[in-house]
Amino acid sequence: MIEVTPLTLQGPHAWLAPLSVQHHDDLVEAVRDGELWNLWYTFIPTPERMHAEIERRLLLQTQGSMLPFAVIDPATHKAVGMTTYMNIDCTNHRVEIGSTWYRRSVQRSALNTQCKRLLLSHAFDTLGCHAVEFRTHWFNHDSRNAIERLGAKLDGVLRAHQIAPNGSLRDTVVYSIIASEWPAVRSHLDYQLARPRLAH
């Protein structure tokens, strides 16, 4: 069995810190950058719901199904988003990386690549995961493209999988990276992070 416990992960372009209520004000400011909650195909909290969302994620952490992080921009030392290990399956050595969002001003920068590099490295190199999963809405093309750029492969589509906040049914696209693919994916991510055009 794997054991997933709170920790801090750091890279040149992003830090991942255990989520806490102390990140609330930064995250409210971050979610207002682009009014991210208006994206109908995502589950991003409004400023008014940020405290409840932090508490929800921390409750799931106590239940052992989620390990939530605040994404910190090293340039400002401020939280600019959230990400998690979720649907943690300690017995089968699997985790999902998800419930991720970033303020608009850092999207399409090296920050997301760095976060995924840190989380994947910890999952495969430290925890010994057999597979890491990613899930997103069928209509979230930005997310699907970003997941595919990581090197994850399509597992399939869970049709009518969840009821979205607006009442529509979500088709969930499922991707994964398995342990045997990690060395190539790691080389690809390191190459992407070394490219000056991606520097944040």
C-alpha positions as CSV (number, residue, x, y, z in Angstrom):
1,M,0.0,0.0,0.0
2,I,1.0,3.6,-0.6
3,E,0.7,6.3,2.0
4,V,-0.2,9.8,0.9
5,T,0.5,12.4,3.5
6,P,0.7,16.3,3.4
7,L,3.9,17.7,2.2
8,T,5.4,20.6,0.3
9,L,6.8,20.2,-3.2
10,Q,9.0,22.9,-4.8
11,G,10.3,23.7,-8.3
12,P,11.6,26.8,-10.0
13,H,8.3,27.8,-11.5
14,A,5.8,26.7,-8.8
15,W,5.5,25.5,-5.2
16,L,2.8,23.2,-3.8
17,A,2.0,23.7,-0.2
18,P,-0.6,21.9,1.9
19,L,-3.9,23.7,1.6
20,S,-5.0,25.7,4.6
21,V,-7.5,28.4,5.5
22,Q,-4.6,30.8,5.5
23,H,-4.6,30.7,1.7
24,H,-8.2,31.9,1.6
25,D,-7.6,35.6,0.7
26,D,-5.0,34.8,-2.0
27,L,-7.4,32.3,-3.6
28,V,-10.3,34.7,-3.6
29,E,-8.1,37.2,-5.4
30,A,-6.9,34.4,-7.8
31,V,-10.4,33.2,-8.7
32,R,-11.5,36.8,-9.5
33,D,-8.7,36.9,-12.1
34,G,-10.8,35.9,-15.1
35,E,-14.0,35.2,-13.1
36,L,-13.2,31.5,-13.4
37,W,-16.4,30.3,-11.8
38,N,-18.3,31.4,-14.9
39,L,-16.8,28.5,-16.9
40,W,-19.9,26.3,-17.0
41,Y,-18.0,23.0,-17.6
42,T,-15.9,23.3,-14.4
43,F,-16.4,23.2,-10.6
44,I,-14.5,26.3,-9.6
45,P,-15.8,28.1,-6.5
46,T,-17.0,31.7,-6.4
47,P,-15.2,34.1,-4.1
48,E,-18.1,33.7,-1.6
49,R,-17.8,29.9,-1.7
50,M,-14.0,29.8,-1.3
51,H,-13.9,29.1,2.4
52,A,-16.5,26.3,2.0
53,E,-14.4,24.8,-0.8
54,I,-11.2,24.9,1.3
55,E,-13.1,23.2,4.2
56,R,-14.6,20.6,1.7
57,R,-11.1,19.6,0.5
58,L,-9.7,19.5,4.0
59,L,-12.5,17.2,5.1
60,L,-11.8,14.9,2.2
61,Q,-8.2,14.9,3.3
62,T,-9.2,13.7,6.8
63,Q,-11.2,10.9,5.1
64,G,-8.1,9.8,3.2
65,S,-9.5,10.4,-0.3
66,M,-7.8,13.7,-1.2
67,L,-4.6,15.5,-0.6
68,P,-5.2,19.2,-1.5
69,F,-2.5,21.7,-2.3
70,A,-2.4,25.5,-2.7
71,V,-0.4,26.4,-5.8
72,I,2.2,29.1,-4.9
73,D,3.8,31.5,-7.4
74,P,7.5,31.7,-6.3
75,A,7.7,35.2,-7.7
76,T,5.0,36.6,-5.4
77,H,4.8,33.9,-2.7
78,K,1.0,34.1,-3.1
79,A,-1.4,31.3,-3.8
80,V,-2.6,31.4,-7.4
81,G,-4.7,28.3,-7.5
82,M,-5.4,24.8,-6.2
83,T,-4.7,21.2,-7.2
84,T,-5.0,17.8,-5.5
85,Y,-4.3,14.2,-5.4
86,M,-7.8,12.8,-5.3
87,N,-9.6,9.5,-5.5
88,I,-6.6,8.1,-3.7
89,D,-6.5,4.3,-4.0
90,C,-3.8,3.2,-1.6
91,T,-4.4,-0.5,-2.1
92,N,-4.0,-0.4,-5.9
93,H,-1.3,2.3,-5.9
94,R,-3.4,4.8,-8.0
95,V,-4.1,8.5,-7.6
96,E,-5.9,11.1,-9.7
97,I,-4.5,14.6,-10.2
98,G,-7.4,16.9,-10.4
99,S,-9.7,19.6,-9.0
100,T,-7.1,22.0,-10.5
101,W,-7.5,25.6,-11.3
102,Y,-5.2,28.7,-11.7
103,R,-5.8,32.4,-11.9
104,R,-5.9,33.5,-15.6
105,S,-2.7,35.5,-15.5
106,V,-0.6,32.4,-14.9
107,Q,-2.4,30.1,-17.3
108,R,-0.4,28.9,-20.3
109,S,2.8,29.5,-18.4
110,A,5.4,27.1,-17.0
111,L,3.5,27.0,-13.7
112,N,1.1,24.2,-14.7
113,T,3.8,22.1,-16.3
114,Q,5.9,22.5,-13.1
115,C,3.0,21.5,-10.9
116,K,2.3,18.4,-12.9
117,R,6.1,17.5,-12.9
118,L,6.2,17.8,-9.1
119,L,3.0,15.8,-8.6
120,L,3.9,13.1,-11.1
121,S,7.4,12.7,-9.8
122,H,6.2,12.3,-6.2
123,A,3.5,9.8,-7.3
124,F,5.8,7.6,-9.3
125,D,9.2,8.1,-7.7
126,T,8.3,8.4,-4.1
127,L,4.8,6.8,-3.6
128,G,5.4,4.0,-6.1
129,C,2.1,4.5,-8.0
130,H,1.3,2.1,-10.8
131,A,-0.9,4.7,-12.6
132,V,-1.9,8.4,-12.3
133,E,-5.2,9.4,-13.7
134,F,-6.6,12.7,-15.0
135,R,-10.3,13.5,-15.6
136,T,-12.0,16.4,-17.3
137,H,-15.3,17.5,-18.9
138,W,-15.7,16.6,-22.6
139,F,-16.2,20.3,-23.4
140,N,-13.2,21.5,-21.5
141,H,-10.9,21.5,-24.5
142,D,-8.2,23.6,-22.8
143,S,-7.9,21.0,-20.1
144,R,-8.0,18.1,-22.5
145,N,-5.3,19.6,-24.6
146,A,-3.1,20.4,-21.5
147,I,-3.5,16.8,-20.3
148,E,-2.6,15.4,-23.7
149,R,0.5,17.7,-23.8
150,L,1.7,16.1,-20.6
151,G,1.9,12.7,-22.4
152,A,-1.2,11.1,-20.8
153,K,-3.1,8.7,-22.9
154,L,-6.9,8.5,-23.4
155,D,-8.5,5.7,-21.4
156,G,-12.1,6.4,-22.5
157,V,-15.2,8.5,-21.9
158,L,-17.6,8.0,-19.0
159,R,-20.9,9.1,-20.6
160,A,-23.5,10.9,-18.5
161,H,-21.1,10.5,-15.6
162,Q,-22.1,13.4,-13.3
163,I,-24.7,16.1,-13.0
164,A,-23.1,19.5,-13.5
165,P,-24.1,22.6,-11.3
166,N,-26.4,23.8,-14.2
167,G,-28.2,20.5,-14.3
168,S,-26.6,19.2,-17.5
169,L,-25.0,15.8,-17.6
170,R,-21.2,15.7,-17.8
171,D,-19.4,13.3,-20.1
172,T,-16.0,12.7,-18.3
173,V,-12.9,12.1,-20.4
174,V,-10.4,9.8,-18.6
175,Y,-6.7,9.8,-19.2
176,S,-3.8,8.2,-17.4
177,I,0.0,7.8,-17.3
178,I,1.3,4.4,-16.1
179,A,4.6,3.8,-14.4
180,S,6.3,2.3,-17.4
181,E,5.6,5.5,-19.4
182,W,6.9,7.9,-16.6
183,P,10.5,8.0,-17.7
184,A,9.5,9.3,-21.2
185,V,6.9,11.7,-19.8
186,R,9.5,13.0,-17.3
187,S,12.0,13.7,-20.0
188,H,9.3,15.4,-22.1
189,L,8.2,17.6,-19.1
190,D,11.9,18.5,-18.3
191,Y,12.4,19.5,-21.9
192,Q,9.3,21.7,-21.8
193,L,10.4,23.4,-18.6
194,A,13.8,24.1,-20.0
195,R,12.3,26.0,-23.0
196,P,12.7,29.8,-22.3
197,R,9.4,30.6,-24.0
198,L,7.5,28.8,-21.2
199,A,9.2,30.7,-18.4
200,H,6.7,32.5,-16.1
